[in-house]
Amino acid sequence: MLEVDDLQVVFQPKRGAGPPGEQGVRVVRGMSFALAPGEVLGIVGESGSGKSVTSLAVMGLLPPSAHVTGSVRLHGRELLGRSDRDLAQVRGKDLAMVFQDPQSAFTPVYSIGDQIAEAVRIHTGATRQVARRRAVELLDLVGIPDPAVRARAFPHEFSGGMRQRAMIAMAIANDPAVLIADEPTSALDVTIQAQILEVLAAAKEATGAAIVLVTHDLGVVAGLADRILVMYAGRVVETGSVDDVYRRPRMPYTIGLLGCRPRLDGDGVAPLVPIEGSPPSPPELPPGCSFEPRCPVATAECRTAEPVLAPTGRPAHLAACIKEITEPEEVFPKRRIPPVGARPPRTERPAVLEVTDLARHYPLLRGAVFKRRTGTVHAVDGVGFDIREGETLGLVGESGCGKTTVLLEILRLAAPQQGRITVLGRDVNGLRRSERRELRRDLQVVFQDPLSSLDPRMPVADILAEPLRAHGWREPAVSARVGELLALVGLEPAHAARYPGGFSGGQRQRIGIARALALKPRLIVLDEPVSALDVSVQAGVINLLEELKARLNLSYLFVAHDLAVVRHIADRVAVMYLGRIAELGEASRVFRAPAHPYTRALLSAIPLPDPHRERARHRVLLQGEPQDAADGPPQGCRFRPRCPMYAELDLERRRRCERDEPGLRALPADQQVACHHTEERT
């Protein structure tokens, strides 16, 4: 259906922006692949590898500054070189795309149904009535509830997952031959991601379309794709069937990608294997193999010429490497984290944080001049947990469940609206300003986005010195401590003079961790510290956090939506849903035998980077999305409207779920669950 041959994309400098005679920047270098009917091709790689540029080049959506050469043929017809008017007849009909951000892909001033109907009318000439009926059918196909009603809604009235489903509905409106999905699940919760993947699979069955799936998540590719292309520095470095590439990777870069991803089915004990360094900038590619500066097994021969894709001995399995690699550990040997000495049992260690019956409600106000209260948002509604010395508690749940609100209430070090917060044995209620300032030494935070949390006008030395000076450190001690902090997080002394904009994402997050460690705290709150990083960078940051915890006897409150990361780093886990804790307990126990239906659904939604296991899994799909906190919690069990177990109960047990809200009750082996009928699960 689709043939791409020797695709090259060069971005030309703007007139007057570069030196005379500048040739431009090559971001895609000789990309070639073919797509058969009904086939799913996964394209993976780090940020900047050229994945999205390739998909936009195939669609003809690159800006005028991009010079595209090679060949892109759809059903044998060449697309490159055709006018935008000609391509407009192909896009949306034979060739369609699902964009990464549906919010910016939809027009905000038209309803969802009108925009889908427009795609039908333009390519089929259908009447408005026929096109609108088709739009409702498509919304129903992708699982939008009440499609006839929701078709009249505007994009801002849809949640993120519903917008992505509507984008898929518009993409398949005219039964395209090829569907390109560019990171269709990257900004979604894992439960919504599972629903979107099911919708993509259903769309393929309904239309017979071939799919190009662009993603950085190797687990997503393992469960959906037939073949895989691994991209690095603008070119393919390994390709083959998903079974061959995952089971017998031959390119060191592919081996590194598979080894640095935390796995839900792992033991959570062995450290991850990061790929050191950063991908090269397109204008500054090294001579020879582009991966050579980061490759642990590179030799002088690797710097002489760039290797071509060559057969590996398996059918259609090609790799761009001159070495014969048979075992992954030949390339990336397993690392060891410094062992932690024998520690007393959890109950005998002091608590560094205790949260009891914490609640935070926000009023809903209407009116521009005279405000009136129209409702209440129950952001957090009776949350309780504790963290012991040297322990990591993972706080997980979907967006809107209240995780960030819990963090903010703790970090304020002020009297909560309801409940009690005790930090290092001191109740924050009634703390004087001087006492609060003193307590902040021992409670620090690492933010989700390291770029926005670091002042771009300050060099790294001043960023790290700022908390020290604020707490009265003298200048000679400040300079010495800055050097210690840089070494502690694996940065060079020369980095102290550079500004945040000159670092990669992983290096910026290391700077954020160093700043949090400056005052030698005992408890660190980590708010999604690796969610904005590539998987290759995630591994290094996760290993660093584990090493620092073992070396400095730190305690972490680790907030994340990626349960595979939490499985790897947390000692205990608290699962939140609509402002309350649904399950709490030792991580190994919760992940091995989850007691709450919501926890089981979360775990089943995490994709595994193993094609055989991913295809054989039983996935628990949740219907719909979490209720809006502004609507107030439902009566009885908060999870009941989405609970798959509720539908299997008899009338008497259902009435209990509808009438009584379950509280946390103890199970064996340090596990608590808020469910009336957890023993009856199948």
N, C-alpha and C positions, 0 to 999 in steps of 0.2 A: 504493500500500500504506500509506504513512505520510504524513500531512498535518499540518504544524505551522503554525499561523497566529497571528501577533501574540503570541508567547510572551513573557511578562514574568515575571521572578523578582526579588522584593524580599525581602531578609533583614531581618526585624524585630529591633530590639534586645531583649535579654533584659529581663525585667521588673526595673526598678530600675537597669539598666545605663546608660541614656541619659537625657538631659533630657526633661521632660514634653513630649508632643506631637511627639517625633521620628518622622519618617515612615519611616525605614528606608533601606536601601541597595539601589538597583537595579543588579543585576549582569548581567541579560539584558534587553535593551530592544527588544522588537518583532521577535523572531526568527521568520522564516517560511521554509518550504521544503516541497517535496513530493518523494516518493521513489517511483519506478516499480519494478515487479518486476524483479529481477536487476540493478538499477542500483547503482553504487558512488558515494557522495557523500563528498567529502573536506572536512572542516572544519579550517581552519588559522588560526593566529594566535599571538601571543606569550602568555606566561604571564599570567593575569589577564584575558584577553579574553572569557572566558565560555564557552569550548568545553566543558569538562567539566561545568559547571553545566547547560548546555543538555542534554547527554546524560543526566544524572541526573534532570533535570526530566521528560524524555520517559519515563524508566523509572519515575518516581514514587518515587525513592529519596532525595529531599532531606529534610533534617531538618524538624521541625515549625516552626522559626523562619522557614522560607522560605515566602513567600506567592506562589503561582504562579497566573497568570491567562492568558487566551488560549484556545487550542484545540490539542489533540493528538488526532488521529483515526487509528486503526488499522483498516483495512478499513471506514472510514466510522463506526466506533464511537468515541465520545468517551471518552478516558481520564482527563482532568482532572476532579477532583471525585469520582471513584470511591473507595470505601473500600479500605484496604490488603488486606482479604480478597478483594475483587473483582480487584484488580490482581495478586495472587498467582496467580490462575488464568491470567493473561496472560503475566506474566514467566516466562521459561524455556520457554514453549510457543510463543506467537506472536511474542514480543518478547524477545530475549536480548541479553546484554551480555558483552563480554570486557574485564575490568578491567586497569588499568595495572600493578598489582602483584599477580601471581597468588599470591605467598607469603601475603599477608594476605587474599586472597579465598577461599582454601581453608581448611577446618577442619583444624588440625594433628593431631587425635586420631583421624581416620578415614582409611582408605586412599583413594587416588585413585579406584579402581574403585567403591568403595561410594558415594562422593559423586556420581559420574556416574550410577550406577545409581539413586540416590535421585531425581535429576532426572527420570529415565525413569518410575519407579514413580509419582511424585506426579501426573504429567500424563497418563499412559496407563493406569494401573491394572495394569501388567504384574506378573507374579510376580517373586520375587527372582531365580530362575534365568534367566528371560528378560531381566530388566534387566541382570544381570551379563554375559550374553553380548553384549548390546547395548553395554555399556561397553567390552568388549574390542574389538568391531568398530570403535567410534569411536576408540579409542586407536590401532588399526592404521591407520585412515583418515588420522589426522593425523601418522603417521610415527613413532610410539613403537616402538622395537625390543622384541621379545619382549613383546607387549602383554598376553598372559595372565599372565605373571609380574609385569610392572610394574604391573598393575592392583591387585596386593596391596600395593604399596609405599605409603609415606606421603609427604606433600608435601615434607618435608625431605630425602627420599632422591632427589628429582628435582633436576636442574640448573635454572637459570633458564629456559633455552629449552624444556626438556621440560615444566616447569610451565605455561608459556604455551601450549604445544600442548595440554596436558590441559585447560586452561581453555577453549580453542576447542572441544575435543571435547565438553565439558559444555554449552557454549553452543548447539551445533548438534544436541544429543541428540534434540530433538523436532521437527527440521526447521522452525525458526522462519521467519516471513515476513520479519522485519527483524532484522539483527544489528548491534549498536552496538559498535564496537571503540574503546576510549578509550586512546590512546597504547599500542598493543599491542606496540611494538618499542622503546620509548624507553630501556629499561634493559638492552638486549641487545647483544652483539657483532654486528658487521656480517654475519658469516657466519650466525649464528643468526637475525638479522633477515631475511635473504634466505629462509631456510627457513620462517619464520613467515608471510611474505608469500605464499610458494607455498602454504602450508597454507590461508590465508584464501581464496586464489583457488580452491583445490580444494574448500573448504567451500561456496563460492558455487555452483560447478558441481554439487556433489552435492545441495545442498538447494534451489537456486533462490532463495536469500534475497537480499534487497536489503541493502546494507551502508552504514552510516554510519561513516566512518573519521576519527576525531579524532586529529590529530597536529600537531606543529610542523615536521616534516620535509617540505619541499616535494618532495624527490625521491621519497619514498614515495608521495605523492599522484599524482605524474606518471605512475608506472608502473601504478597500480592503479585509480585513480578515473576516472569518466566526467565528473563535474561537480565543481566546487569552490566552497566558500563561504569567503570571507576575513572573519574577525571582528576587530573592534577596539572596545575600550571597550564591550563588551556587545551590539554590533549588527553586522549584515552590512554591509560597505563595498564588496564586489565579489563577483559571482557569475557563473558561466557555465560552458561546457565547458572542460575542462583545456587543450585546444588553443588556444582563444581567449584565455583568461586568461594563459597562459604566453607566448603569442606576442605578444599585444597588450594588456598590462595598462594600465588607464586610471586606477586609483586610485593616488595617490602612495605610499600605504602598501604596496600590493601590489608596486609597482615597487621599493620599498626592500627588501622581504623577498626578492625574487628577486635583487637586486644584492648583498646582504650575505652570501650563502651561498658559501663556497668551493666550486669545482667541480672535479671530478676531470678533466673534459675541458678545463679552462682551461689557460692557459700558466703559471700560478703566478707571473707577474711583476707584472701590474697590481694595485694595491692594491684591497682590498675597499671597498665603499661602505656605511658604517654609517648606521643611522638614529639621529641624535643624540637624547639625552634618554630619558625613560622613559614608558611608558604612564600615563595619568592614573589616579588612584585613583577608584573608583566614586563615593564621596561628593563628590569635588571635580572633576567634569567641567567643562571650560571652556565658555564660551558659544559657540554656533555649532558648527562642525565640531570634533569631539573630537580630530582629528589635527592641527588647526591649529598648536598650539605646537611640533610637531616637523616640520612640513611646510616644505620649503625654498622652495616657490612660493606660500605662503599670502599672501593679501591681506586688507585690511580687510573686504571683503565676506564672507570666510570666517568672520568672528566674529559675523555678524549672525544667522544661522539655520543649523541643521544640515541639510546636503544630504540629499535623499532618493535612493533607488536609481532611476536613470534609464537608459533604453536607450543603448547606445553605437554603435548601427548594425549590430551583429552579432546574430544570433538568440539570444535568451535571455541575452545578455551585458549585465549591469547594473553600474553603478558609482555610488558616492555621492560625486561630486565635481563642482563647478561649472565646472571648467576643462577645456578640450579639449587633452589631452596626446597627442602622436603619437610622441614619442621619449623613452625612459627618461632620456637624458642631459639633457633639459630640466629634470628634477626633481633628479637626483643626478649632477652632473658627476663625471667620473673624477678621482680624486685622484692626486697624485704623491708618491712617497717620495723623500726626498733621495738623490741618486745617491751611490754609494760610489766613492771614487777608485780608480784602477788599483791592483790588488793583485798581489803576486807569485803564481806558481802555488802550488797547494795544497802540493806537496811541499817548497816553499821556506819556508813559514810555520811558525813553531814550534808544537808540539803543546801544548795546554792540558790535555788529558786523554788518558791512554793506559791501556787496560784489556787485560790479557793473561791468557788462560786462567782467567778468574774462575769460581769454583765456590762454591756454597753449598748444603749438604745439612743437613736437619733430621732428627733421630731421631724415630721414632714410638714412643711409650711407652705401656704398658698397666699397670694396677694402681693402687690408691689409696694403699697403704702401701709395698709393695715394687714399685718400678718395674722393668719389664723391656722391653727394646727389641724391637719386633716388625717394624720395617721402617725405611726411609729415604725421605724426601721429597727428590727431586732438583730443587730449586727453580731453580737455575742450575747449568749443567754445562759449563763450558769456553767462556765468552763472551769475545770479544776485539774491540776497535775503538779508534779514536782520533778526537779532535776537534781541528782546527787553529784557529788564531787567526782570529776573525771568521767562524766557520762554525757552522751549525746542523745537528746530527745528529738525525733523527727516529727514535725507537725505537718500533716498532709491533708489534702482535700481539694475539691474543685474550686475554681474561681468564684468568689462571693460567699465562701463558707465561713469567713471570719478570721482566717489565719493572720492577715496583716493587721486587723484591728486588735487582736490579742498582743501582737508584737508592739504596736504603738502604745497600748495601755501599760505594758511592762516598761518600755523605754522612757515614758514620761516621768517615772519615779514620783508620781503624785497620787493622791487618794483616788481610787477608781470610783466610778459611778455606783457600783455595787460590788460587794465581795472584798477579797483581801489579797494583796500581793506582798510577799516577803522575799527580799533579796539579801542573801548572805546573813540570814537571821534577823534582818531589820525590816520591820513593817514600814512600807513607804507612806502610809497614812500619817500625816502630821510631821513629816520630816522638815526641818528647817533648811533654808537655802544652803547654808554651809555644809550641812550633813548630806544634802542631795548632791552637792558638788563633789564631796569626798567619796560618796558611793559610786559616782560615775567612773572613777578610776577602775573599779572592778567589774563594771558592766559596759561593754563596748558592742558595736554593731558593724557588720559588713553588708553593704547594700547590693541590690540586684544589678544595677547598671553602674559599673565602675567609672565610666566616662563622665556621667552626669554628677557623680558623687565626689569627683576630684576637681579642684579649682584649676581651670586651664591656664590661668595667669601665673600660677606659682610653680616653681621647680619642685621636683620630688623631695629634695632636702627640706624645703620649707613646709611642704605638706606633712611630712613625718615629724618635723620639729614643732609644729603648731600646738598639738595637745600637750607636749612636754612643757613648752613655755607657758601655756595657759595654766598649768598646775605648778609653776614656780621652779622649774628645773633651771640650773645655772648653765651658761653657754658651753663651757668645756664638756660637761656631762651630756648636753644635748647633742653635740657633734659626734661624740663617741657612741651614743645610743642610736643615732641615725645609721651609722655604719653597721652596728650590730643588727638592726632591723633589716637592712638590705641583704645582708648575708643570711639572715634567718629565713627569708622567703625566696632565696635563690636568685637574687639580683646582684649585678656588679656594682662596685663603688662608683664607677664612672656614671652610672644611671642617676646619681643624686643631682646632677646639674641639668638633666633633661626635663622637659615639660610633658604632661600626660598625653598630649596629642602625638608625641613621638613614640608611643609604645603600642604594642598589640593588645588585644582584649584580655588575653590571659595575663600579660605583664601588668596591665592596669589593675586587674583584680588582685594580683599579688601585692601591689602597692596599697590597695585598700585593706588587705589583711595585715600588712605591716603597720599601717596607721592604727588599726584596732588593737594591735599588740603593744603599741608604744608605751603605755602606762602599766604594763604587766597585769592585765585583768585576770579574773578568775572565771568569768562567764562571758561568752561572746554569742550574740544573736546574729544568725546568718539568714538573711532574707533572699531566698532564691539566688545563692551566690554563683551558680554555674549555669543558670538557664539561658543566659545570653551568649554563651561561649560555644565554639565548635567542640565536637566530642573529643577531638585530639587534644584540645586545650583543657577541657573539663577534667580529663584524667590527671594531669599535672596538678591542678588546683585541689582536687579531691585528695590526692596522695599527700600534698603539702598540709592540708588541714588535719589529716590523720597523724602525720608525723609530729606536727606542732602539739596536738592534743596529748600524744604519748610523752613528748619531751617536756612539756610545760605543765602537765596535769590540768589541762583546761576542761571546761564544761561548755557544751554547745546547745543552743536551741536552734535547730536547723529546720527552716521552713522551705518546703519545696512541693511541686506538683509531680515531679518525676520520681515514682516509687522505686525505680531501679537504682537511682542515686541514693535514696534514703535507705534502701536495703543494704547498700554497701557501707554506709557511714554511721548509721544510727544504732544505738544500743536498745532504745525503746522507741515506740511509735504511738502517736496519738492521731486518730483519724477523725476529722471534723466534717460535719454536715449541717448546714443551715444554723450556724452559731452554737452548736453543741458538739460534744465529743461522742462519736458513735462507737469507737473501740479504742482501747488503750492497753498496752502491754509490752512485753519483751519482743524486740523486732523479729528474732528468729521464730518465735512462737506465732506471732501474728501473720507473718509471711508464709509459714508452713501450714497453719491451720486457722485461717481467718474465720471468726465467729459471726460477724455481722454481714448481711447480704450486700451492703454498700462496699465494704472492704473487699469482698470477693469480686464484685464488679470492677472495682478499681484495679485489682491485681490482674484480672483476666484481660483488661484493656491494654496493658503494657505489652507492646510487641517484643518478641524474642528474636535476636539476630541469628536464627537457626531455622532454615526453611522446613526441615522435617518436623521439628517440634512445634513451630508456629502453625503449620497446616493441621496438625493433629490436635491442637488445643480446643477445648470447649469454651467459647467466649460467652460471657454473661453481658448481654447488651441492655443498657438502661433505656427506658422510653423517655423521650423529652429531655429537658434540662432542669437544673435546680430551680425551685420557685424563687421569684423575686423577693428579696428580704423586705421590700416596701409593702408587700401584700400581707405581711404577718405570717407567722408559722401556722401550718394547718393544725387542726385539733387532733389530739392523739399523737401517734408516731409521725415525726416530721418526714421520714423517708417513705411513708406508706404510699403516696401517689406514684412513686417510681419503683417500688419494691417488687422484684420478680417472685418472691416467696409469698407475698400477700395474696396473689391470685390463686394460690394453691391451698389456702387455708379454708377450713369450714366456716360457717356463718358465725358461730360463737367466738372463735378465735379472731376472726376479722373485726368483730365488734369491739374486742379488747384493744386491737390496734387503732381503731377509730376513736375510742373513748379515752384511753389512758396513755400518757406519754411515758415511754420507758426511761428509767434512770440507769446509770452504770451499775451493774452487779458483777460480783467477782466470780471468775471461773478459775479452774486449777492453773498452776504454773504462771503466776503473775500476769493474768489477762483479765480485762474487764470489758463488758459489752452492754450496749443499750439496745436490747432487743427482747421482746417477750417470748419469742418462739425459736431462739437460736438452736435449741437441741433438736428441733424437728426438721432441720435442713437436710436436703438430700445431696 
